[in-house]
Amino acid sequence: MLVSFGLIIIFGLIFGFFCKKLKIPALIGMLFTGIILGPNVLNLIDSKTLNISSELRQIALIVILIKAGLSLDISDLKRIGKSAILLSFLPASFEILAYFIFARIFFKIRSVDALLMGSVLAAVSPAVVVPRMVKLIEEKRGVEKSIPQMILAGASCDDIFVLVLFSSFLSMAKGEDVSLVSLVNVPISIILGIIVGAIIGYILYIVFEFFYKKGDMIRNSTKLIIILAISFLLVAMENLLKDKIAFSSLLAVIAMSCIFKIKANYEVSSRLSEKFGKLWIFAEVLLFVLVGAEVNIFYITKLGFISIVMIFLALIIRSLGTMISISGSNLNKKEKLFTVFSYMPKATVQAAIGAVPLANGLSSGEIILSMAVLGIIITAPIGAIFIDNFNQKLLDSKTYF
């Protein structure tokens, strides 16, 4: 396992560095590293590491979500509330509809399998989008109209909506009954996640202040460890409660960090944000190399050119949903274009659930997995390259007053 971690970190950083030199996002080099080192090519990552890959990816995602919470401002979210809410479900719904229409024609699969394929591919990747939006917030780019905050908030809720639909469509494909309660769980999980996270964030502030006033100052490094540990427990709590009550742990993590930032001293929250930013350097390598290791490029050889056409058709229709979501905002054409492309990348969710239909013995499982792999390879680089290379041309760098 130690050898695997060493290879992941060293080669992930090397390929990421070369990509940066070529003006390409580092994550592309990291994804490529995972594909090459993974079980489908050189097979240099041992099975023990791959067995805990999903947990390691989740830890890495938690790091950047905490960083996101420490970068958000409640006043920003109030300004873009309507658009963020629409972004949380409308683009994904349009993309699922696209697969429902075209996948049946192109691949001759059942309607329910087409819906299942759409739900696998519809989720935007927080691992690609969130760190880039956090960086834009820190650079004060697009913040006058709260554009990165809007995209960050919408993307965080988008995954919850899509995963609930995926679970429902999977049950339908297997011939099981689907309860309407599962759809009601979407707003419940969002609201409950925010409330629980906000309460814990406030409690953390009170506890840290209590020790500070007593003269027992807790070091920022210790605070980082405590916040991380509580975030792990929140994620574990979601898994424990999933059969009883809907609860979004990832939103809870963001809300906890956001409320703590609001209540805490600015110097404390900014230093914590800086520390989590440094931790993300390691977490990013781990996350994207392990996502790459999940990608079996040989599945793509079974797909024809029509599959690429299918993905781009779905992205065009998804973009229509994104445009409708932000149509009532004060964004200009360039800012709307930036939002559309920022809302395209796929990676983490597709790597996590792409193989589930195949594992459940569905006849369409292999083609769904192949499309998930192709979706990652096409959209993650396109989205990341667009955000990194065009944000300065499309977004203003003014601050909001």
Order of alpha helices (4+ residues) and beta strands (2+ residues): alpha-alpha-alpha-alpha-alpha-alpha-alpha-alpha-alpha-alpha-alpha-alpha-alpha-alpha-alpha-alpha-alpha-alpha-alpha
